[in-house]
Amino acid sequence: MAKAQSFADKAAKLAKKTELTAKCPVTGNETRILSVRLVEAVKTPKGTYKFLDRKTKIYESTFNIYKP
């Protein structure tokens, strides 16, 4: 009988499958691309704060924004 695959094994397999690599323009080395969520607080004319939320990709080595 085969061993049942654990959740950690499935997650690791999926993460490896979807891993994206590219050459960093600053360092010139091959690096991973990370998906991050940026939240920015902006003050409105009324004086309250509004949160702008966006998802972007960055280089792991330098944390610069990834532009394909």
N, CA, C and O of each residue as an XYZ file, in Angstrom:
272
protein
N       0.842     -1.181      0.000
C       0.000      0.000      0.000
C       0.895      1.255      0.000
O       1.890      1.314      0.723
N       0.539      2.220     -0.792
C       1.333      3.437     -0.924
C       1.119      4.360      0.270
O       0.051      4.384      0.882
N       2.175      5.122      0.581
C       2.094      6.077      1.683
C       1.231      7.264      1.251
O       1.365      7.761      0.132
N       0.351      7.712      2.137
C      -0.493      8.872      1.835
C       0.370     10.133      1.850
O       1.239     10.292      2.708
N       0.125     11.009      0.906
C       0.891     12.242      0.807
C       0.364     13.249      1.829
O      -0.841     13.488      1.900
N       1.265     13.841      2.623
C       0.845     14.807      3.628
C       0.604     16.168      2.974
O       0.988     16.406      1.829
N      -0.034     17.041      3.727
C      -0.303     18.389      3.227
C       0.997     19.138      2.972
O       1.108     19.873      1.991
N       1.986     18.958      3.850
C       3.273     19.639      3.685
C       3.968     19.190      2.402
O       4.584     20.000      1.710
N       3.867     17.895      2.087
C       4.464     17.394      0.848
C       3.782     18.008     -0.364
O       4.447     18.388     -1.328
N       2.459     18.107     -0.319
C       1.712     18.699     -1.431
C       2.058     20.171     -1.601
O       2.248     20.645     -2.721
N       2.138     20.898     -0.480
C       2.447     22.333     -0.541
C       3.848     22.565     -1.081
O       4.057     23.475     -1.883
N       4.813     21.755     -0.652
C       6.187     21.906     -1.126
C       6.282     21.611     -2.617
O       6.998     22.295     -3.349
N       5.566     20.604     -3.054
C       5.567     20.249     -4.469
C       4.955     21.367     -5.310
O       5.478     21.701     -6.373
N       3.856     21.941     -4.842
C       3.198     23.020     -5.564
C       4.067     24.272     -5.591
O       4.143     24.947     -6.618
N       4.725     24.593     -4.472
C       5.585     25.779     -4.418
C       6.758     25.649     -5.374
O       7.141     26.621     -6.025
N       7.327     24.463     -5.462
C       8.447     24.249     -6.364
C       8.005     24.345     -7.820
O       8.750     24.829     -8.673
N       6.794     23.883     -8.098
C       6.261     23.883     -9.454
C       6.004     25.309     -9.949
O       6.246     25.611    -11.118
N       5.514     26.187     -9.065
C       5.145     27.534     -9.464
C       6.266     28.550     -9.252
O       6.058     29.747     -9.451
N       7.466     28.081     -8.845
C       8.566     28.993     -8.589
C       9.035     29.641     -9.888
O       9.241     28.955    -10.889
N       9.201     30.946     -9.870
C       9.605     31.711    -11.033
C      10.993     32.289    -10.778
O      11.232     32.870     -9.720
N      11.888     32.143    -11.711
C      13.228     32.713    -11.578
C      13.517     33.613    -12.775
O      13.003     33.410    -13.875
N      14.353     34.612    -12.521
C      14.745     35.542    -13.577
C      16.105     36.127    -13.228
O      16.572     36.006    -12.095
N      16.724     36.748    -14.193
C      18.020     37.381    -13.980
C      17.799     38.801    -13.450
O      17.131     39.612    -14.090
N      18.360     39.089    -12.287
C      18.209     40.400    -11.660
C      19.051     41.428    -12.416
O      20.234     41.180    -12.649
N      18.486     42.571    -12.808
C      19.253     43.565    -13.560
C      20.329     44.265    -12.724
O      21.308     44.769    -13.273
N      20.152     44.297    -11.407
C      21.122     44.985    -10.541
C      22.338     44.110    -10.282
O      23.473     44.547    -10.472
N      22.105     42.867     -9.846
C      23.214     41.978     -9.486
C      23.703     41.145    -10.664
O      24.865     40.739    -10.693
N      22.831     40.884    -11.633
C      23.201     40.065    -12.774
C      23.116     38.573    -12.497
O      23.475     37.764    -13.353
N      22.646     38.197    -11.309
C      22.535     36.793    -10.928
C      21.113     36.292    -11.123
O      20.164     37.076    -11.157
N      20.975     34.974    -11.250
C      19.667     34.334    -11.337
C      19.037     34.364     -9.942
O      19.664     33.921     -8.980
N      17.824     34.871     -9.815
C      17.157     35.000     -8.519
C      15.680     34.639     -8.634
O      15.107     34.644     -9.724
N      15.081     34.328     -7.503
C      13.653     33.991     -7.491
C      12.806     35.261     -7.538
O      13.235     36.331     -7.106
N      11.595     35.116     -8.073
C      10.633     36.205     -8.110
C       9.582     35.905     -7.045
O       8.997     34.822     -7.035
N       9.341     36.869     -6.145
C       8.379     36.701     -5.070
C       7.142     37.538     -5.335
O       7.243     38.665     -5.819
N       5.971     36.993     -5.020
C       4.730     37.751     -5.104
C       4.475     38.381     -3.743
O       4.469     37.686     -2.727
N       4.265     39.687     -3.717
C       4.033     40.403     -2.464
C       2.795     41.281     -2.587
O       2.324     41.571     -3.686
N       2.286     41.692     -1.447
C       1.115     42.565     -1.394
C       1.550     43.882     -0.760
O       2.028     43.889      0.374
N       1.393     44.985     -1.467
C       1.778     46.303     -0.976
C       0.536     47.063     -0.540
O      -0.442     47.149     -1.284
N       0.577     47.611      0.658
C      -0.532     48.406      1.188
C       0.003     49.794      1.483
O       0.984     49.949      2.209
N      -0.645     50.804      0.916
C      -0.200     52.179      1.078
C      -1.321     52.993      1.723
O      -2.468     52.925      1.279
N      -1.001     53.758      2.763
C      -1.980     54.612      3.436
C      -1.925     55.999      2.790
O      -0.863     56.619      2.729
N      -3.072     56.479      2.311
C      -3.158     57.781      1.652
C      -4.174     58.629      2.404
O      -5.290     58.184      2.671
N      -3.784     59.851      2.745
C      -4.685     60.757      3.461
C      -5.613     61.451      2.467
O      -5.151     62.046      1.493
N      -6.921     61.376      2.711
C      -7.913     61.986      1.837
C      -8.077     63.470      2.192
O      -7.613     63.900      3.247
N      -8.727     64.255      1.331
C      -8.950     65.674      1.645
C      -9.775     65.885      2.918
O      -9.643     66.927      3.560
N     -10.611     64.935      3.295
C     -11.400     65.051      4.526
C     -10.551     64.869      5.784
O     -10.962     65.258      6.878
N      -9.377     64.280      5.627
C      -8.505     64.046      6.769
C      -8.489     62.593      7.221
O      -7.751     62.235      8.139
N      -9.292     61.762      6.586
C      -9.288     60.336      6.924
C      -8.250     59.624      6.057
O      -7.713     60.203      5.112
N      -7.984     58.397      6.380
C      -7.003     57.618      5.627
C      -7.684     56.551      4.795
O      -8.659     55.933      5.223
N      -7.161     56.348      3.614
C      -7.650     55.331      2.693
C      -6.470     54.407      2.399
O      -5.348     54.871      2.200
N      -6.726     53.105      2.373
C      -5.659     52.148      2.134
C      -5.737     51.627      0.711
O      -6.747     51.053      0.304
N      -4.658     51.829     -0.049
C      -4.569     51.333     -1.407
C      -3.813     50.009     -1.367
O      -2.714     49.928     -0.819
N      -4.399     48.994     -1.938
C      -3.864     47.642     -1.876
C      -3.533     47.184     -3.290
O      -4.365     47.298     -4.190
N      -2.303     46.657     -3.494
C      -1.944     46.138     -4.800
C      -0.997     44.953     -4.637
O      -0.239     44.866     -3.671
N      -1.061     44.064     -5.591
C      -0.176     42.907     -5.607
C       0.859     43.130     -6.699
O       0.540     43.613     -7.785
N       2.100     42.771     -6.396
C       3.171     42.944     -7.354
C       4.206     41.836     -7.160
O       4.108     41.046     -6.221
N       5.178     41.783     -8.035
C       6.255     40.803     -7.940
C       7.569     41.545     -7.778
O       7.777     42.604     -8.370
N       8.466     40.967     -6.957
C       9.758     41.589     -6.703
C      10.870     40.557     -6.831
O      10.624     39.353     -6.748
N      12.108     41.041     -7.036
C      13.281     40.180     -7.036
C      13.644     39.866     -5.587
O      13.630     40.760     -4.741
N      13.968     38.611     -5.293
C      14.308     38.219     -3.927
C      15.643     38.816     -3.484
O      15.797     39.147     -2.309
N      16.594     38.960     -4.373
C      17.932     39.416     -3.986
C      17.991     40.904     -3.660
O      18.710     41.301     -2.742
N      17.250     41.736     -4.393
C      17.355     43.189     -4.199
C      16.048     43.852     -3.773
O      16.050     45.029     -3.412
N      14.943     43.129     -3.806
C      13.613     43.650     -3.479
C      13.181     44.787     -4.397
O      12.365     45.621     -4.004
N      13.714     44.830     -5.605
C      13.255     45.775     -6.624
C      12.035     45.183     -7.315
O      11.871     43.964     -7.353
N      11.181     46.039     -7.860
C       9.973     45.576     -8.543
C      10.345     44.869     -9.835
O      11.166     45.357    -10.613
N       9.731     43.717    -10.052
C       9.981     42.891    -11.236
C       9.165     43.419    -12.408
O       7.944     43.546    -12.320
N       9.848     43.723    -13.500
C       9.184     44.175    -14.727
C       9.584     43.226    -15.842
O      10.729     43.259    -16.293
N       8.662     42.374    -16.300
C       9.017     41.392    -17.346
C       9.324     42.014    -18.682
O       9.635     41.303    -19.637
